[in-house]
Amino acid sequence: MLSTLLALLTAGLVTLCDFDSRQLGWESLSLEISEVANPEHKGINPSKRCAVTTSGGEKWESVFTVPLSRALDFTAHPPVFSIKVLPPRAGLVVRFSIKQMKAGQSAECPTLWKETRTTKAGEWEELSFDFSDLSPKSNWYRKIVLYFDAGGTSSGESWFFDDLQVPDDDLTPLNLFRSVSDEPLFDVDPAFPWRSRSITSGRILTPRQSPDGKWHWYNRGSGKAHQTIGMFVQDSAKFDPIKGWKDYPGNPVLDVGRGADFDAWRILGVCPVPMPDHSLFFYYKARPYNQGNTFGTGLAYSTDGVHFDKLTDHSLSERNPADAVFHEGKFYLFIGPWLVITDDPLRIPLEEKIRILNAGDGPACFDRTCLFGNRVFRLEGVDKWFMVYHGDASHPDFPHRFHIALSDDLVHWTKVDNPQPLFSRGPRGRWDQGGIWAPEIIEYRGTLYMYYEGWGEAEEVPDRDKEYFRPAASRTGVAVCDKNAFLKWCGLQ
């Protein structure tokens, strides 16, 4: 009966630390912690390595993790944890606590704990701690604290511990949009120098928007020396949202500058703005050589969507728009959670910016630390503006989830009140298991296609939550959703 209950409690857990292939830093204010060979290499714990600490006689001695790479998420599975211990005696209290990364408490994230007693001596046992009745919030807790012989004053007794398990935060089974394949749509490819090291998602222009009546998909790629903007194209008569995209033979279509130019090293941002006369403005994020972490915004112009003239030899702004919409004679520039409205494309008045999205009020607080508005779009027959954005609770630039905000006027935006993930990074071991960015959604024959950038490698990695872990690269993926299902998810049907 006990083993059955434990199995039910620990379903949906993943191993965060096993001292063999998955390492996690441990610290203590008063105790020594050592990584050692497993003294009882059998039974429920056949692993080769474990950790050990020795009690020092104080009542509330503890060992704790360094800040976790990503805050704990209880969206997919309940807040149940487990750890294996080899205690010196039976009947001793073990306290398991979850805390914020920083010291102190807050109303949003109080320190929580659960206790249980050991039942064995000198033999491994697995202890489970169920926090369900305390309803901890997702995406806040980034530290785990263990108290061995909690409240006791034993001294000189060794505690071995191993196999810390936490709730699995893989959201892919819950996603509204579903990946069409476990493989990327576009991978890095040495046959195309402009995208031989990375290829990201960008912006798609429909035949009604593009200067030449074709489908244009502008993307950022990187080669050996630079990051530039290239393009995939399709004819409208034979359009296939997945299999039809082809590299434009003249890529890249927007290249870096020269020498001391503000855009001589990298061109990063992908922000085309179709105009009523079928010409095209193109905002882009740029970096110069040897100027630290300097970024700037450039603007180019094209009458055919292929050949671009740069309109300025200097940066227009230190913040570049992720998207821009020309509407009723004005340019609406979306810069992270901000909006700038201007009637001159060469002027980006950041001092007049309007905040349109707030951090932290998305589902499960997933966008508490990182929130970047990305793509604004319309759907046929729907009198709404949609914005798809990425966010994260732990990293400023390693997001794991997308969401949608709605607007009637491009100025006032409301996040969709739906806890179901719109889309999230791939499961462990898939090419996009790390972070995801730059969602782009198009509509075609009643289906929505979402193209996106994913970071990762198709293999097991020690810590997929470590920001920009390596080896890895950016690739481009695609996911799909029925239009009516999306509108229902948005509360519009």
N, C-alpha and C positions, 0 to 999 in steps of 0.2 A: 504493500500500500504506500509506504513512504517513498520507495523508488519511483512508483508511478506518479505520485504528486510532484516529485522533484522534476521528472521529465516534462510534465505539463508546464511547470513554472519556468523552466529554462528553455522552452521552445522559442525560437525566434531570436536567439542570442548569437553573437559573433565574438570570437576571441580577440581581445584587444592586446593582450600581452601573454606570451607563453615562454619567454626567455630563450626560445630556440630560434624561430623564424620571425617572431613579432616582438620587438623590443619596445619598452616604454620606460622612461626615466622615473626613478623613485627617490624620494628624499625624506628626511626626518629632521626635526629640531634637536633631538636628543639621542637617537639610536643609530647604530651602525647598520647598514644594509649591504649585503654581499650577494653576488651571483655565484652559485655553487653547483656542483654536480648533484643531481637528484639522489638523495640517500635511500629512497625506497622506490627504485625504478621498476614499478610493477603495479598491478591492480588498476585503479581508476586513473592513475597518473604515470604513464609509461614514458613521459618526456625525459630528455637527457639533462636539462638544466632547470633550475628554479632559483628562488631567492630565499635568504634567511636573515632574520634579525633576532637579537637577544634582549630580553626584557631587562630594564635597568632599575626597577623598583618604584617608579612613579605611577600615579593612579591613571593618568590619561596620556600615556605614551602613544604615539601614532607614527605611521608611515603614510606618505601621500604621493600621488602622481605629480609629475610636472604637468603644467597645463596641457590638456588634451588638444590634439591638432584641430579637432572640430567639436563643438558643443554637442551634448547628447540630445538625440531626437527620438521622441516616443510616438511619432505619428503612425508608424507602421506596426509597432509592437509595444506591449505594456512595459512600464518601468521596472523590470526585473533584472537583477544582477546575480552573478555567482562567482565564487572563487574557491580554489582548492587550497586547503591548509593541512599541514601536518603538525598538530599541536602537541605540547608536552604532556597535557593532561586532559581528561574529559571534564565537562562541566564548566569550562571557562567561557566567559562572555567575549564574543567578537562583535564589534560595532562597525557597520559599514555606512559611510557618510558621503553625500554628494554636495558639492559647493560650487560657488562661482569661481572664476579664475582669480579674481582679486580678493583681498582680505575684506572681512566685514559681510554684512547681510544687506538685503534690500527687500522691499515689499514684493517685487516681481520674482525674486529668486532667493527665498530663505534657505539657510542650510538645513538639510534633512538627513535623518539617520534611521537605521533599523538595526536590531540586535538579534543574535541567536547564540546558542551555546554549543560548544564542541561535544561530541559524543564518543570520540576515540582518543587514544593516547599513542603517539609514535606511529601513527598510520594515517595515510591520506584520506580526507573526506571532503566532499563538495558541499559548501554552504550556499544557500540561496537567500536573497533579500528582495522582498516584493514591496515596492513603494506605491503601489496602485492606490491605496486608500489616502495617500497624501497628495495625489494629483500634481506631481511636479510638472512645470511647464517645459515644453520642448525648447531646445536651442538656447539654453541659458547656462547649464551646468557643464563645467570644464575641469573639474578636479574631483578625484576620489580619495577618500581618507579611510584608512583601516586602523582600528584600535584593537590590539590583541590583549586579552585579559583586561578588557575595558573596566575601569574603576578599581581594578585590583592592584596589588603592590608586589607581585612576584618579582624576583630578581634572578638573573642568570639562566633563565629558561629560553630555549631556542624555539622559534616559530619559523617554519618553512611555508612558503606560499607560492602559488603558481596558477596559471590559466585564468586570468581575469577575463570574464565575459560580460558584455554589455548588450543592450537591445540593438538589434540590427536596424540600421537607418536606411536601408535600401528601399527607396520609394517607388521603384519602377513598376511593381505590380499594381500600384494605385494610380498611375499616371493617366490623364485624359488622352493626351497624345501618345501614340505608341510607335516605337522605332520600327521601320520597315525591315531592318536587317541587323544582325549582330556585327556587321562590318561597316566601316565608314563608306559614305557615298563617294567621297574623294579622299584619297590617301596622298601622302607625300610621294613624289615620283621624280626620280632623277632624269626621266625623259623630258621633263618640263622644268628648265632651270629656275624659273621664277617661283615655283612652288616645290622645289626639291627637298626642303627641310620642314616646311609647314604650309598648311592651307586652311584658311578659316572661312566662316560664312560671312556674308555681307548683305547687299541690297539687290533686289530683283526689280527690274522694270518690265511691265507688261508691254505687249505690242502697242497698246493705246498710249503708253507713257514714253516709250523710247523714240528717238529721232528717226529710226529707219523701219519701224513697224515690226521689229523682231523682239524676241525675249532676250534681255540682257541681264546677266547676273555678275555683279562686280564683287570681287573677293580680294582679300589681302593674302599674299603668299610671301614666303621667304626663301632665299637661296643662300649661297655661301657668304655673300657680303651684305645684302640689302633686303629690306622688306618693301614690296611694291604692290601696286593694284593691278590685278589681271581681270580677265572677263571670260565667262562661259556664255555661249550663245545658242539659240535655237530659232528655227523658222516657226512662225505661228501655225502654219498649216499642218505640221507634223509634230506638234508639241507633246512631249512626254515628260512629266514633272520629275521622273526618277532616272530614266535611262537615256534621255535625249540630250543632255548637256554636253557640249564640246568646247574644248579650249579654243579661244580665238587665236589664230596663227600668229598674230602680231604682238602677243603678250610680252611684257606688261603694257597696259594702255596708259598708265600714269606712273612715271618713273621718278626716281629721286633726282634732286638737283646736283649741283657741282660745288666742289671746294668748300667755301665758308657759307654756302646757302643754308637757310634755316631748315631746309628739308633734304639736306645732302646725305643723310645716313639712312633714315627710315621714313616711309610713308605708311601710316597705320590705319587711320580711320577711313571708313567707307560710307560716304553720305552723299549720294546723288540727289539732285532736286529737279525733277522734270518741270518744265515751264509750259504755258499754254501754247507757245509757238513751236513746241517740240524740240527746242534747244535744251541744254542741260547745264546747270551749275553743279559743281562737285566740291563739297567741303572735305578736307582730309586732315588727319592728325600727322604731324611731322616732328622729326628729331634731327638736330644737327650733329656734326662730329664734335667730340671733345668739349662738350658743354654740360657735363654732369647729367642730371635728370631733367633736362630742359625739354619741354614739349611746346609745340605751337600749332596754329591752325592755318591752313592754306585754303585757297579757293581757285578752282580751275573752271574752264568753260568749254563746251563742245556743242557743235551743231549736228554731229553725226553719231555721238555716243562712243566713238572710237578714238578720235584724235582730240587731245585736250590742250588748251592754252592756259598756262598759269597766269592769274590776274594780278598777282602781287609777288614781290620779291622779299616780303617780310611777313612775320606772323600777324594774323589778325587778332589773336587772342590766345591766352595760355590754356583755355578750356575749349575743346572742340565739340560740336554737336554730334550726338550719336544718330540723330535723325533730324530732318528739316522738311517742313511742309510749306509750299507756297499756296496760300488760300486767301481769296478776296483781296489781292493786291499786297499782301504782307507775307514775310517769311517768319514762320514759327520754328525756332531753333530749340531742340530738346537736348539739354546738357545735364546728364544725370537726373537728379530730382528737380531740376530747374527748367524754366522756360524763358527764352528771350524772344521778344517780338520786335522786328525791325522791317523797315521798308527799303533798306539798302543792303544788298547781300554782302557788301564789303565792310559793313559795320556790325560788330557784335558787342552791343553795350551791356557787358556783364553787370554793371552797376544798376541796371534796370531789371535784373532777373526776378522772376516770380517763382516761388516754391510751389510745385504742383503735386509732389508726392512726399509723404513722411516715412521715415524709417521705422520699422518695428511693428507696424500695425497690420502686416500681412499675416496670412495663416501660419500658426505655430511660430510666430516671430521670426520666420526664416530670413527676413530681409532687415534684420536689426542692425547689422554692421555695414553691409554693402547693399546699395540699391541704385541701379542705373537704368533709367528709361532708355529703351533701345529702339523699337520699331513702332511707328504709328501707321495704322492702315484702316481701310474701309472694307466692308463686305457688301456684295450686291444685295439690294433690297433691304438694307438695315441702316436706319438713320442714327448711327452712332460712330464715334471714333473709338478705335481700340488701340491700346498700347501694350505690347508685350515687353516685359522687363526681366532682368535677372537680379538675384539677390543672394545674400548669405548672412549668417549670424556670427561667423567666426573670422572670416578673412576679408580684407578690403578689396582683394582682386583675385578671388578663387571661388566664384559662385557655384552653387550646386543645384539651383532650382529656378524655374521661370513662373511668372504669374501675369495676370492681365489687369489693367485699369481701363475705365470707361469714361468717355466725355461726350458732351453735346456741343461743345464750342471750342475745343482744343486748349482751353485755359483751365477749366475746372475739371479735375480728375478724381475718380473714386475707384479704389481697388475692389475687385470682385470679391464678394463675401462668400467664399466657397473653400472649405478646408481641403478638398481633393486637389492634389498637385496637378497643375497644368502639364508640367513635364519636369523631370529631374535627371541628373547625371545617370550614367549607366551602372549596372551592377558590378560588383568586384570581379576583376579579371577581364572586363571588356575594354575596348580601346578608349572609351569616354568615361572611365570610372573616376576621374579626378575632378575636373571642373568643366562647366559649360558656359558659353557666352553667345552673344550676337544672334539671338533668335530672329528669324525672318519668316513671316507667314504669308502665303499666297492662297488664293481660292481658285480651284479648277474643277468644274463639273460636280459641284456639290461636296467636294472633299477639300479640307484644308491641309496644306503641306507646310511643315515647319522645318526649315533648314537651320543648322546651328553649328557652332564651333565646339569641339570637345577636346579635352586634354587627357592624355593617358597613354597606356600601352596595353596591348592585349596579352597580359600575363599577370600573375600574382605579384603584388608589390608589398613591401614591408608596411607602408603607411600611405594609403591613397588620399588621406586628408592633409598630408604635408603639402604646403603651398608649392606648386610647380615642381613636384618630385621628378626625379630623373632616374633612368632614361625614360623619356616620353616626348610627345610632340602634339601639336595642334592638327586636327583633321576635321573634316566636314561630314556631318550626319544629316539624316532626314527622318522625320516622324510624321504621322498622319492622324487625322481625326475627322469624323463626319461633321459637316457644318451645323446641322441641327443639334447634334450632341453638344457642340461647342456653345451654341447660343443658349441651350438649356443650362449648361454649366455656368454661363454668365448671368443667368436669371432673366434672360430676354425672351424666353418662351414658356 
